[in-house]
Amino acid sequence: QVQLVESGGGLVQPGGSLRLSCAASGSIFSFNNMGWYRQGPGKERELVASVTSGGSPNYADSVKGRFTISRDNAKTTVYLQMNSLKPEDTAVYYCNYRDRRYDSWGQGTQVTVSS
């Protein structure tokens, strides 16, 4: 199994920035995909951004140009730098790890964008 521990959520004003971190541990497979999903109030969970073990990123249209995903393979950690935050970015953000064996989720971290 793979365990995920997230950190970095919080309350920020519109236009502000936050950085989320997710550390993976356990049975990590060399070829994997890590990413961030979010679920806003009354909404379904949606992909925010993901990155392969080779470093290729993928972004939702709503966050392109504002969010940056990166990963440190040595530490099996993935980061989400969120800039120019908007109230509609308010959600619980979940880290995800996926390989050919496992599909693991973190416990979620709350991001609230409000003045």
N, CA, C and O of each residue as an XYZ file, in Angstrom:
460
protein
N       0.830     -1.191      0.000
C       0.000      0.000      0.000
C       0.872      1.251      0.000
O       2.057      1.218      0.331
N       0.235      2.352     -0.384
C       0.905      3.652     -0.400
C       0.130      4.604      0.504
O      -1.090      4.721      0.396
N       0.843      5.277      1.386
C       0.227      6.246      2.289
C       0.615      7.656      1.850
O       1.734      7.900      1.398
N      -0.335      8.573      1.995
C      -0.124      9.966      1.584
C      -0.428     10.891      2.752
O      -1.443     10.733      3.431
N       0.450     11.851      2.982
C       0.252     12.852      4.029
C       0.339     14.231      3.399
O       1.363     14.602      2.823
N      -0.740     14.983      3.513
C      -0.825     16.317      2.900
C      -0.600     17.402      3.947
O      -0.836     17.198      5.138
N      -0.142     18.551      3.480
C      -0.006     19.715      4.357
C      -0.066     20.971      3.509
O       0.116     20.924      2.292
N      -0.325     22.108      4.170
C      -0.221     23.384      3.491
C      -1.516     24.114      3.228
O      -1.484     25.231      2.712
N      -2.651     23.534      3.560
C      -3.906     24.238      3.328
C      -4.084     25.379      4.308
O      -3.273     25.571      5.214
N      -5.161     26.141      4.116
C      -5.439     27.233      5.032
C      -6.361     28.262      4.431
O      -7.004     28.031      3.407
N      -6.414     29.403      5.088
C      -7.253     30.526      4.663
C      -6.366     31.582      4.021
O      -5.334     31.962      4.574
N      -6.777     32.048      2.855
C      -5.996     33.063      2.146
C      -6.960     34.029      1.467
O      -8.074     33.656      1.101
N      -6.525     35.257      1.307
C      -7.354     36.257      0.630
C      -7.284     36.067     -0.878
O      -6.309     35.515     -1.387
N      -8.302     36.517     -1.595
C      -8.250     36.468     -3.061
C      -6.985     37.159     -3.591
O      -6.597     38.233     -3.133
N      -6.368     36.503     -4.563
C      -5.112     37.008     -5.106
C      -3.882     36.488     -4.403
O      -2.761     36.699     -4.865
N      -4.082     35.809     -3.289
C      -2.966     35.287     -2.517
C      -2.459     33.963     -3.039
O      -2.916     33.459     -4.065
N      -1.496     33.405     -2.305
C      -0.840     32.165     -2.709
C      -0.801     31.172     -1.553
O      -0.783     31.546     -0.380
N      -0.788     29.911     -1.919
C      -0.581     28.815     -0.976
C       0.225     27.736     -1.677
O       0.200     27.614     -2.902
N       0.943     26.950     -0.873
C       1.675     25.818     -1.410
C       1.271     24.570     -0.652
O       1.410     24.498      0.569
N       0.768     23.581     -1.391
C       0.402     22.298     -0.796
C       1.531     21.297     -1.023
O       2.210     21.323     -2.050
N       1.715     20.418     -0.047
C       2.707     19.349     -0.152
C       2.036     18.018      0.143
O       1.090     17.940      0.927
N       2.546     16.972     -0.501
C       2.031     15.630     -0.263
C       3.202     14.661     -0.295
O       3.883     14.521     -1.311
N       3.423     14.000      0.825
C       4.511     13.036      0.926
C       3.961     11.618      0.848
O       3.050     11.245      1.587
N       4.533     10.842     -0.059
C       4.112      9.448     -0.233
C       5.108      8.512      0.435
O       6.314      8.759      0.428
N       4.591      7.447      1.005
C       5.449      6.430      1.618
C       4.812      5.060      1.413
O       3.623      4.934      1.121
N       5.644      4.048      1.578
C       5.146      2.690      1.402
C       5.712      2.066      0.157
O       6.878      2.274     -0.176
N       4.892      1.297     -0.536
C       5.328      0.531     -1.696
C       5.238      1.378     -2.965
O       4.318      1.224     -3.769
N       6.224      2.286     -3.127
C       6.230      3.194     -4.265
C       6.774      2.475     -5.491
O       7.834      1.852     -5.438
N       6.045      2.567     -6.590
C       6.462      1.962     -7.848
C       7.153      3.028     -8.688
O       6.762      4.195     -8.656
N       8.171      2.635     -9.436
C       8.958      3.605    -10.200
C       8.112      4.431    -11.160
O       8.306      5.639    -11.293
N       7.170      3.764    -11.830
C       6.329      4.461    -12.807
C       4.976      4.727    -12.153
O       4.193      3.812    -11.901
N       4.728      6.001    -11.887
C       3.486      6.345    -11.209
C       3.042      7.731    -11.619
O       3.758      8.458    -12.307
N       1.870      8.072    -11.192
C       1.290      9.379    -11.440
C       0.833      9.934    -10.091
O       0.150      9.246     -9.332
N       1.207     11.163     -9.801
C       0.731     11.818     -8.577
C       0.028     13.102     -8.952
O       0.385     13.765     -9.925
N      -0.969     13.440     -8.173
C      -1.712     14.634     -8.529
C      -2.564     15.161     -7.396
O      -2.583     14.622     -6.289
N      -3.262     16.226     -7.710
C      -4.158     16.886     -6.769
C      -5.560     16.970     -7.383
O      -5.734     17.352     -8.540
N      -6.530     16.607     -6.582
C      -7.932     16.767     -6.923
C      -8.548     17.689     -5.882
O      -7.975     17.908     -4.814
N      -9.707     18.220     -6.198
C     -10.410     19.050     -5.220
C     -11.908     18.817     -5.305
O     -12.454     18.437     -6.341
N     -12.548     19.063     -4.167
C     -14.003     18.949     -4.108
C     -14.540     20.157     -3.368
O     -14.347     20.303     -2.161
N     -15.215     21.018     -4.108
C     -15.820     22.198     -3.520
C     -17.182     21.883     -2.945
O     -17.717     20.801     -3.187
N     -17.761     22.810     -2.184
C     -19.081     22.599     -1.574
C     -20.128     22.297     -2.638
O     -20.314     23.074     -3.575
N     -20.798     21.185     -2.490
C     -21.857     20.821     -3.416
C     -21.393     20.408     -4.800
O     -22.193     20.306     -5.730
N     -20.094     20.170     -4.933
C     -19.549     19.816     -6.243
C     -18.928     18.429     -6.213
O     -18.670     17.869     -5.148
N     -18.693     17.887     -7.398
C     -18.010     16.608     -7.494
C     -16.494     16.833     -7.455
O     -15.991     17.917     -7.754
N     -15.796     15.771     -7.077
C     -14.341     15.845     -7.053
C     -13.818     15.989     -8.477
O     -14.280     15.302     -9.388
N     -12.843     16.893     -8.666
C     -12.302     17.135     -9.993
C     -10.784     17.177     -9.952
O     -10.184     17.510     -8.930
N     -10.177     16.837    -11.074
C      -8.735     16.914    -11.198
C      -8.298     18.368    -11.238
O      -8.882     19.180    -11.956
N      -7.265     18.695    -10.463
C      -6.659     20.020    -10.513
C      -5.385     19.962    -11.366
O      -5.227     20.713    -12.329
N      -4.495     19.063    -10.992
C      -3.239     18.911    -11.727
C      -2.633     17.562    -11.374
O      -2.856     17.030    -10.287
N      -1.859     17.016    -12.314
C      -1.164     15.759    -12.065
C       0.191     15.805    -12.750
O       0.432     16.615    -13.645
N       1.061     14.923    -12.310
C       2.399     14.869    -12.910
C       2.877     13.424    -12.885
O       2.701     12.718    -11.892
N       3.481     12.992    -13.986
C       4.001     11.635    -14.061
C       5.348     11.546    -13.352
O       5.947     12.565    -13.010
N       5.814     10.333    -13.135
C       7.121     10.147    -12.523
C       8.226     10.690    -13.418
O       9.336     10.951    -12.954
N       7.918     10.860    -14.720
C       8.886     11.458    -15.629
C       8.843     12.974    -15.645
O       9.674     13.621    -16.282
N       7.860     13.544    -14.934
C       7.803     14.991    -14.801
C       6.853     15.702    -15.740
O       6.861     16.931    -15.794
N       6.035     14.976    -16.480
C       5.091     15.613    -17.404
C       3.835     16.043    -16.663
O       3.136     15.211    -16.086
N       3.540     17.360    -16.677
C       2.377     17.853    -15.942
C       1.114     17.903    -16.792
O       1.161     17.915    -18.022
N      -0.003     17.931    -16.095
C      -1.313     18.072    -16.726
C      -2.159     18.948    -15.810
O      -2.188     18.731    -14.598
N      -2.850     19.940    -16.378
C      -3.618     20.892    -15.579
C      -5.061     20.988    -16.050
O      -5.354     20.841    -17.237
N      -5.948     21.235    -15.110
C      -7.306     21.607    -15.460
C      -7.263     23.003    -16.075
O      -6.434     23.833    -15.701
N      -8.165     23.250    -17.020
C      -8.172     24.556    -17.686
C      -8.351     25.697    -16.683
O      -7.803     26.784    -16.866
N      -9.111     25.446    -15.636
C      -9.439     26.499    -14.678
C      -8.234     26.976    -13.866
O      -8.287     28.044    -13.256
N      -7.153     26.202    -13.851
C      -5.992     26.586    -13.035
C      -4.744     26.849    -13.873
O      -3.710     27.238    -13.329
N      -4.823     26.647    -15.167
C      -3.658     26.877    -16.023
C      -3.176     28.316    -15.898
O      -3.972     29.255    -15.933
N      -1.868     28.476    -15.751
C      -1.285     29.801    -15.616
C      -1.278     30.326    -14.193
O      -0.639     31.339    -13.911
N      -1.984     29.648    -13.288
C      -2.022     30.090    -11.890
C      -1.397     29.062    -10.951
O      -0.747     29.427     -9.971
N      -1.590     27.794    -11.245
C      -1.087     26.709    -10.391
C       0.076     26.013    -11.095
O       0.115     25.908    -12.321
N       1.028     25.540    -10.276
C       2.156     24.783    -10.799
C       2.351     23.536     -9.950
O       2.467     23.615     -8.727
N       2.387     22.386    -10.609
C       2.641     21.136     -9.909
C       4.079     20.720    -10.155
O       4.605     20.877    -11.257
N       4.704     20.192     -9.124
C       6.076     19.704     -9.246
C       6.253     18.520     -8.312
O       5.430     18.281     -7.428
N       7.337     17.782     -8.518
C       7.573     16.633     -7.663
C       9.062     16.422     -7.440
O       9.900     16.765     -8.274
N       9.354     15.851     -6.297
C      10.712     15.486     -5.928
C      10.729     13.977     -5.804
O      10.300     13.427     -4.790
N      11.217     13.315     -6.820
C      11.155     11.862     -6.824
C      12.009     11.241     -5.726
O      11.681     10.175     -5.206
N      13.098     11.906     -5.376
C      13.947     11.372     -4.311
C      13.185     11.311     -2.997
O      13.393     10.407     -2.189
N      12.295     12.287     -2.788
C      11.531     12.340     -1.549
C      10.101     11.846     -1.757
O       9.289     11.856     -0.833
N       9.805     11.412     -2.987
C       8.438     10.984     -3.330
C       7.412     11.962     -2.787
O       6.439     11.582     -2.136
N       7.657     13.233     -3.074
C       6.776     14.305     -2.637
C       6.304     15.100     -3.840
O       7.068     15.362     -4.768
N       5.038     15.476     -3.813
C       4.495     16.314     -4.868
C       4.008     17.619     -4.245
O       3.484     17.640     -3.131
N       4.193     18.704     -4.991
C       3.832     20.038     -4.521
C       2.833     20.669     -5.485
O       2.818     20.376     -6.681
N       2.003     21.541     -4.929
C       1.107     22.338     -5.754
C       1.244     23.789     -5.310
O       0.781     24.164     -4.233
N       1.877     24.593     -6.143
C       1.990     26.027     -5.885
C       0.772     26.705     -6.491
O       0.542     26.625     -7.698
N       0.002     27.365     -5.656
C      -1.236     27.993     -6.102
C      -1.105     29.512     -5.954
O      -0.988     30.028     -4.842
N      -1.125     30.208     -7.070
C      -1.039     31.665     -7.087
C      -2.340     32.262     -7.613
O      -3.164     31.570     -8.210
N      -2.503     33.549     -7.380
C      -3.691     34.274     -7.863
C      -4.966     33.521     -7.506
O      -5.835     33.313     -8.352
N      -5.064     33.126     -6.270
C      -6.209     32.318     -5.843
C      -7.503     33.102     -5.916
O      -7.538     34.309     -5.676
N      -8.568     32.385     -6.255
C      -9.894     32.960     -6.393
C     -10.847     32.283     -5.409
O     -10.587     31.164     -4.968
N     -11.937     32.945     -5.064
C     -12.912     32.304     -4.163
C     -13.398     30.955     -4.688
O     -13.693     30.054     -3.903
N     -13.483     30.811     -6.004
C     -13.950     29.535     -6.566
C     -12.924     28.419     -6.440
O     -13.225     27.273     -6.772
N     -11.730     28.724     -5.972
C     -10.738     27.689     -5.686
C     -10.965     27.054     -4.311
O     -10.306     26.078     -3.954
N     -11.895     27.614     -3.553
C     -12.194     27.069     -2.237
C     -12.686     25.630     -2.353
O     -13.643     25.345     -3.073
N     -12.019     24.725     -1.634
C     -12.346     23.298     -1.732
C     -11.476     22.518     -0.757
O     -10.532     23.047     -0.170
N     -11.819     21.262     -0.605
C     -10.902     20.325      0.040
C     -10.028     19.742     -1.069
O     -10.530     19.231     -2.070
N      -8.741     19.825     -0.876
C      -7.785     19.339     -1.873
C      -7.236     17.988     -1.428
O      -6.786     17.824     -0.294
N      -7.283     17.030     -2.342
C      -6.849     15.669     -2.049
C      -5.645     15.300     -2.911
O      -5.627     15.557     -4.115
N      -4.665     14.710     -2.293
C      -3.527     14.179     -3.016
C      -3.859     12.763     -3.492
O      -4.540     12.004     -2.802
N      -3.372     12.434     -4.662
C      -3.613     11.117     -5.242
C      -2.323     10.512     -5.768
O      -1.503     11.188     -6.389
N      -2.163      9.215     -5.502
C      -1.049      8.442     -6.055
C      -1.647      7.277     -6.838
O      -2.551      6.593     -6.358
N      -1.131      7.061     -8.050
C      -1.676      5.981     -8.875
C      -0.552      5.281     -9.644
O       0.273      5.921    -10.295
N      -0.544      3.954     -9.549
C       0.312      3.153    -10.422
C      -0.485      1.946    -10.861
O      -1.699      1.898    -10.659
N       0.175      0.970    -11.457
C      -0.596     -0.147    -12.014
C      -1.197     -1.033    -10.932
O      -2.037     -1.883    -11.227
N      -0.769     -0.841     -9.656
C      -1.292     -1.662     -8.571
C      -2.266     -0.917     -7.681
O      -3.290     -1.470     -7.278
N      -1.960      0.323     -7.373
C      -2.691      1.056     -6.345
C      -3.256      2.384     -6.860
O      -2.738      2.996     -7.794
N      -4.333      2.792     -6.209
C      -4.928      4.111     -6.400
C      -5.205      4.630     -4.993
O      -6.226      4.293     -4.393
N      -4.290      5.457     -4.464
C      -4.342      5.882     -3.071
C      -4.687      7.359     -2.946
O      -4.357      8.171     -3.811
N      -5.365      7.689     -1.838
C      -5.801      9.071     -1.593
C      -5.338      9.545     -0.222
O      -5.258      8.767      0.729
N      -5.035     10.838     -0.142
C      -4.756     11.460      1.129
C      -6.047     11.805      1.848
O      -7.143     11.583      1.333
N      -5.897     12.355      3.054
C      -7.068     12.642      3.872
C      -7.735     13.954      3.487
O      -8.864     14.220      3.899
N      -7.052     14.770      2.707
C      -7.617     16.049      2.275
C      -7.151     17.206      3.142
O      -6.949     17.057      4.347
N      -6.986     18.355      2.515
C      -6.628     19.573      3.242
C      -7.500     20.714      2.720
O      -7.674     20.874      1.512
N      -8.040     21.496      3.640
C      -8.988     22.553      3.283
C      -8.242     23.791      2.793
O      -7.296     24.260      3.426
N      -8.687     24.302      1.661
C      -8.215     25.593      1.149
C      -9.423     26.506      1.055
O     -10.402     26.190      0.378
N      -9.348     27.634      1.735
C     -10.432     28.601      1.724
C      -9.903     29.939      1.239
O      -8.961     30.492      1.806
N     -10.523     30.453      0.180
C     -10.124     31.745     -0.383
C     -11.256     32.728     -0.117
O     -12.333     32.639     -0.705
N     -10.987     33.657      0.772
C     -12.040     34.583      1.191
C     -11.414     35.837      1.772
O     -10.341     35.800      2.373
N     -12.116     36.954      1.577
C     -11.666     38.209      2.181
C     -12.332     38.422      3.529
O     -12.078     39.429      4.191
